[in-house]
Amino acid sequence: MTDVLESRGLDTAEARFRAAKAASTGLATATTAEKNRALEAIADALLARTAEVIEANRRDLAAADENGLSAGLVDRLTLDERRVAALADAVLAIARLADPVGDVVRGSTLPNGLQLTQVRVPFGVVGAIYEARPNVTVDITAIAIKSGNAVVLRGGTAAQHSNAALVAVVQDALASVGLPADAVQTVDEFGREGATALMRARGLVDLLIPRGSAGLIKTVVEESTVPVIETGAGVVHVFLDESADVDLATSIVLNAKTQRVAVCNAAETLLVHAAAAERLLPPVLGRLREAGVTLHADDRTRAVVPDAVPATDEDWAAEYYSMDLAVAVVDDLDAAMDHIAAWSTHHTESIVTESYRNAERFLAEVDSAVVMVNASTRFTDGGEFGFGAEVGISTQKMHARGPMGLAELTSTKWHVRGTGQTRG
């Protein structure tokens, strides 16, 4: 593949940025039908070339084993037939969604007769920096194509072979339906220099989205000259209120923590109302322990479960990506919200309660991208929200917050139609 790219003059990161920029115009003006045909071609190609993708993934997994990659990251890295088929399904789901490009946000006619219309348009070239997540290669690419954007990917060394295979599949599929293959680029082979170049590609890349560890996100936010949408590390909380039903609480906490641990919407801290601690802690923590969860608990929790690991401030700030959970007993709803305000990464928080008043207070006062009542935090996900997939989960407060789908990869512009009006 490298020889092919060199023959096309794409042997530097900047050359690929420029190729993506040139291709973005054709993609921005593509019809919905043309973009959908491209997505359908990508889904078909993923299924037809599954063996090729899995073989590339095996090379990454072998390297991961040699390098001692954590179990959570290995899980994210792994592709098999089922996961590749799921990626193809997600691409088709995006094809079935409404195209946001051209949607009218608002409009009016001024007293002088000028007609104003604000419409959604693609950003142009979207960059993404992420780690050991080959599924993100497909998810972001599919959302970018449907929203009319070119994309430049830096998927990390750990998934370099997998990402290269997936990008090749996508580029071939685009070309097969007459859309520019250069609309999808990767800078993985340039290593950290490629990531740095992507962060410095202002004027060629219009928007940059980091997905991964808190350290990666912090680096991109602080060092990028390209505008960044900050996706967040997930120090996610579940609060069991005084009125929480024990069966509901157990089911929600168990799912939020153990359904899949190596994801940003998995619960990392459990808070329990002091008035319900003796009623709720034994059954809830008992089920967590049966599932293999290690508990890191404050003194009040250890009074009920004395053999739990003593918790420190590092536990309240931890995104474990593992079968570990921090647990604290708090005086009341206000104390729970104070703890969340102090330690949350503003990703997702959930309250389990039978109190309508407390539920509404929690929804109104907790400052996170997604706030839930009586539901597992694992639902904070673009696919679960009906977006087909997601670009990431934004924890900042600009135009996009929470799971980012098609609309979040568009900006707007104003169309002004006149009949010769001049300003006096």
TAFEN-V358986 format. One record per residue. RES is the residue in one letter. SS is DSSP state (2 for helix, 1 for strand, 0 for the rest). PHI is phi as a letter, one per 20 degrees, with the letter a starting at -180 (none if undefined). D_CENTER is the distance of its C-alpha to the mean C-alpha in Angstrom with 1 decimal. Layout:
BEGIN
<<RES/SS/PHI/D_CENTER> <RES/SS/PHI/D_CENTER>>
END
This chain:
BEGIN
<<M/0/none/28.4> <T/2/f/29.1> <D/2/f/32.6> <V/2/f/31.5> <L/2/f/29.2> <E/2/f/32.0> <S/2/f/34.4> <R/0/e/32.1> <G/0/m/32.1> <L/0/d/28.4> <D/0/e/29.3> <T/0/c/27.7> <A/2/f/24.3> <E/2/f/25.9> <A/2/f/27.4> <R/2/f/24.1> <F/2/f/22.7> <R/2/f/25.9> <A/2/f/25.7> <A/2/f/22.3> <K/2/f/23.7> <A/2/f/26.7> <A/2/f/24.9> <S/2/f/22.7> <T/2/f/25.8> <G/2/f/26.5> <L/2/f/23.1> <A/2/f/23.1> <T/0/e/26.4> <A/0/f/25.7> <T/0/f/26.5> <T/2/g/24.2> <A/2/f/26.4> <E/2/f/26.0> <K/2/f/22.2> <N/2/f/22.3> <R/2/f/24.9> <A/2/f/22.7> <L/2/f/19.9> <E/2/f/22.6> <A/2/f/24.0> <I/2/f/20.7> <A/2/f/20.5> <D/2/f/24.2> <A/2/f/24.0> <L/2/f/21.3> <L/2/f/23.7> <A/2/f/26.7> <R/0/d/25.5> <T/2/g/23.8> <A/2/g/26.4> <E/2/f/25.8> <V/2/f/22.1> <I/2/f/22.9> <E/2/f/25.7> <A/2/f/23.6> <N/2/f/21.1> <R/2/f/24.3> <R/2/f/25.1> <D/2/f/21.8> <L/2/f/22.4> <A/2/f/25.9> <A/2/f/25.0> <A/2/f/22.5> <D/2/f/25.5> <E/2/f/27.7> <N/2/e/25.5> <G/0/m/24.9> <L/0/f/21.1> <S/0/f/20.1> <A/2/g/19.9> <G/2/f/16.3> <L/2/f/15.3> <V/2/f/17.8> <D/2/f/16.3> <R/2/f/12.9> <L/2/f/15.2> <T/0/f/17.5> <L/0/c/18.1> <D/0/c/21.0> <E/2/g/22.5> <R/2/f/20.7> <R/2/f/17.2> <V/2/f/18.2> <A/2/f/19.7> <A/2/f/16.5> <L/2/f/14.8> <A/2/f/17.8> <D/2/f/17.7> <A/2/f/14.2> <V/2/f/15.6> <L/2/f/18.6> <A/2/f/16.8> <I/2/f/15.3> <A/2/g/18.9> <R/2/e/20.3> <L/0/f/18.3> <A/0/f/20.2> <D/0/f/20.0> <P/0/f/19.3> <V/0/f/21.3> <G/0/n/24.6> <D/0/g/23.9> <V/1/e/26.3> <V/1/e/24.8> <R/1/a/28.3> <G/1/a/31.8> <S/1/a/35.3> <T/1/d/38.8> <L/0/f/40.5> <P/0/g/44.2> <N/0/e/45.1> <G/0/n/43.6> <L/0/f/40.5> <Q/1/d/37.7> <L/1/d/34.2> <T/1/c/31.0> <Q/1/e/27.5> <V/1/c/25.3> <R/1/f/21.7> <V/1/c/21.4> <P/1/f/19.0> <F/0/f/18.1> <G/0/p/19.7> <V/1/c/17.9> <V/1/d/14.3> <G/1/d/13.6> <A/1/c/10.6> <I/1/c/11.3> <Y/1/b/9.7> <E/0/c/11.7> <A/0/l/13.2> <R/0/c/10.6> <P/2/f/12.7> <N/2/f/10.8> <V/2/f/8.1> <T/2/g/11.5> <V/2/f/12.4> <D/2/g/9.4> <I/2/f/9.0> <T/2/f/12.8> <A/2/f/13.6> <I/2/f/11.9> <A/2/f/13.5> <I/2/f/16.8> <K/2/f/17.0> <S/0/e/16.5> <G/0/n/19.1> <N/0/d/17.3> <A/1/f/18.1> <V/1/b/15.5> <V/1/c/16.2> <L/1/d/14.2> <R/1/c/14.7> <G/0/e/13.4> <G/0/n/15.7> <T/2/f/19.2> <A/2/f/18.3> <A/2/d/17.0> <Q/2/g/19.3> <H/2/f/21.5> <S/2/f/18.9> <N/2/f/17.0> <A/2/f/20.4> <A/2/f/21.5> <L/2/f/18.5> <V/2/f/18.9> <A/2/f/22.6> <V/2/f/22.1> <V/2/f/20.1> <Q/2/f/22.7> <D/2/f/25.6> <A/2/f/24.3> <L/2/f/23.9> <A/2/f/27.4> <S/2/f/28.8> <V/0/d/28.2> <G/0/n/29.4> <L/0/e/26.2> <P/0/f/25.8> <A/2/f/24.4> <D/2/f/23.9> <A/2/f/21.1> <V/1/c/18.8> <Q/1/c/19.4> <T/1/c/18.5> <V/0/d/19.9> <D/2/g/19.3> <E/2/f/23.1> <F/2/e/23.7> <G/2/m/22.0> <R/2/f/21.4> <E/2/f/23.6> <G/2/f/21.3> <A/2/f/18.4> <T/2/f/21.0> <A/2/f/22.2> <L/2/f/18.9> <M/2/f/18.6> <R/0/d/22.2> <A/0/e/22.0> <R/1/g/22.6> <G/0/n/24.5> <L/0/d/23.1> <V/1/d/19.3> <D/0/e/18.5> <L/1/b/15.0> <L/1/c/12.9> <I/1/c/9.2> <P/1/e/8.8> <R/1/c/6.3> <G/0/q/8.6> <S/0/f/11.6> <A/2/g/13.1> <G/2/f/15.7> <L/2/f/13.7> <I/2/f/11.9> <K/2/f/15.4> <T/2/f/17.1> <V/2/f/15.2> <V/2/f/15.6> <E/2/e/19.2> <E/2/d/20.3> <S/0/f/18.8> <T/0/e/21.3> <V/0/e/18.8> <P/0/g/17.1> <V/1/d/13.7> <I/1/e/11.0> <E/1/e/10.1> <T/1/e/6.8> <G/0/d/8.4> <A/0/f/10.0> <G/0/d/10.7> <V/0/e/14.4> <V/1/d/14.5> <H/1/d/18.0> <V/1/c/20.1> <F/1/d/23.5> <L/1/e/26.5> <D/0/f/28.9> <E/0/g/32.7> <S/0/e/32.9> <A/0/g/30.1> <D/0/f/31.3> <V/2/f/31.4> <D/2/f/30.4> <L/2/f/27.4> <A/2/f/26.4> <T/2/f/26.8> <S/2/f/24.8> <I/2/f/21.8> <V/2/f/21.8> <L/2/f/22.3> <N/2/f/19.5> <A/2/f/17.0> <K/2/e/18.1> <T/2/d/19.2> <Q/0/f/17.5> <R/0/a/15.1> <V/0/e/15.2> <A/0/e/13.0> <V/0/c/9.6> <C/0/f/8.3> <N/0/e/9.7> <A/0/f/13.0> <A/1/f/15.9> <E/1/d/17.4> <T/1/c/20.3> <L/1/d/22.8> <L/1/d/25.2> <V/1/c/28.4> <H/1/f/31.0> <A/2/g/34.3> <A/2/f/36.4> <A/2/d/34.6> <A/2/f/34.0> <E/2/f/37.0> <R/2/e/36.1> <L/2/e/32.4> <L/2/f/31.9> <P/2/g/34.1> <P/2/f/32.7> <V/2/f/29.0> <L/2/f/29.3> <G/2/f/31.6> <R/2/f/29.2> <L/2/f/26.4> <R/2/f/29.0> <E/2/f/30.1> <A/0/e/26.6> <G/0/n/26.8> <V/0/e/24.9> <T/1/e/26.5> <L/1/e/27.0> <H/1/d/27.1> <A/1/c/29.2> <D/0/f/31.1> <D/2/f/34.9> <R/2/f/35.0> <T/2/f/32.8> <R/2/f/34.9> <A/0/f/38.0> <V/0/e/36.9> <V/0/c/35.3> <P/0/f/37.3> <D/0/e/36.0> <A/0/f/32.3> <V/1/f/31.2> <P/1/f/31.9> <A/0/e/28.8> <T/0/c/28.5> <D/2/g/26.5> <E/2/f/24.3> <D/2/f/23.4> <W/2/f/22.4> <A/0/e/20.0> <A/0/e/18.7> <E/0/d/15.3> <Y/0/f/17.3> <Y/0/l/15.2> <S/0/b/18.6> <M/0/e/21.1> <D/1/c/22.0> <L/1/b/22.0> <A/1/e/23.5> <V/1/c/25.9> <A/1/b/28.0> <V/1/e/30.6> <V/1/c/30.7> <D/0/f/33.6> <D/0/a/32.0> <L/2/f/29.2> <D/2/f/29.7> <A/2/f/29.5> <A/2/f/26.3> <M/2/f/24.7> <D/2/f/26.3> <H/2/f/24.7> <I/2/f/21.2> <A/2/f/22.0> <A/2/f/23.2> <W/2/d/20.5> <S/0/f/17.2> <T/0/e/14.2> <H/0/m/13.8> <H/0/e/10.8> <T/1/b/12.6> <E/1/c/16.3> <S/1/c/18.7> <I/1/d/22.5> <V/1/d/24.8> <T/0/b/28.0> <E/0/d/30.9> <S/0/e/31.5> <Y/2/f/30.6> <R/2/f/31.4> <N/2/f/29.2> <A/2/f/26.3> <E/2/f/26.7> <R/2/f/27.1> <F/2/f/23.9> <L/2/f/22.0> <A/2/f/23.8> <E/2/d/24.0> <V/0/e/20.8> <D/0/e/18.7> <S/0/c/15.0> <A/0/f/12.3> <V/1/c/13.0> <V/1/c/16.5> <M/1/c/18.0> <V/1/c/21.5> <N/0/l/22.7> <A/0/b/19.4> <S/0/f/17.2> <T/2/f/14.1> <R/2/f/12.5> <F/2/e/12.4> <T/0/f/9.5> <D/0/a/7.5> <G/0/g/7.6> <G/0/f/10.3> <E/0/f/12.2> <F/0/e/12.2> <G/0/n/13.9> <F/0/e/11.6> <G/0/n/12.2> <A/0/a/8.7> <E/0/b/5.6> <V/0/e/5.0> <G/0/r/2.0> <I/1/d/4.1> <S/1/f/7.3> <T/0/d/10.1> <Q/0/e/12.7> <K/0/c/15.3> <M/0/e/15.9> <H/0/f/15.5> <A/0/c/11.9> <R/0/b/10.9> <G/1/n/8.6> <P/1/g/6.4> <M/0/d/7.0> <G/0/d/9.4> <L/0/f/12.7> <A/2/f/14.4> <E/2/f/11.9> <L/2/e/12.7> <T/1/c/16.3> <S/1/d/18.8> <T/1/c/22.3> <K/1/b/25.9> <W/1/d/29.2> <H/1/d/31.9> <V/1/d/35.3> <R/1/d/38.3> <G/0/c/41.8> <T/0/c/45.4> <G/0/o/46.8> <Q/0/f/45.9> <T/0/c/46.6> <R/0/e/46.0> <G/0/e/49.2>>
END
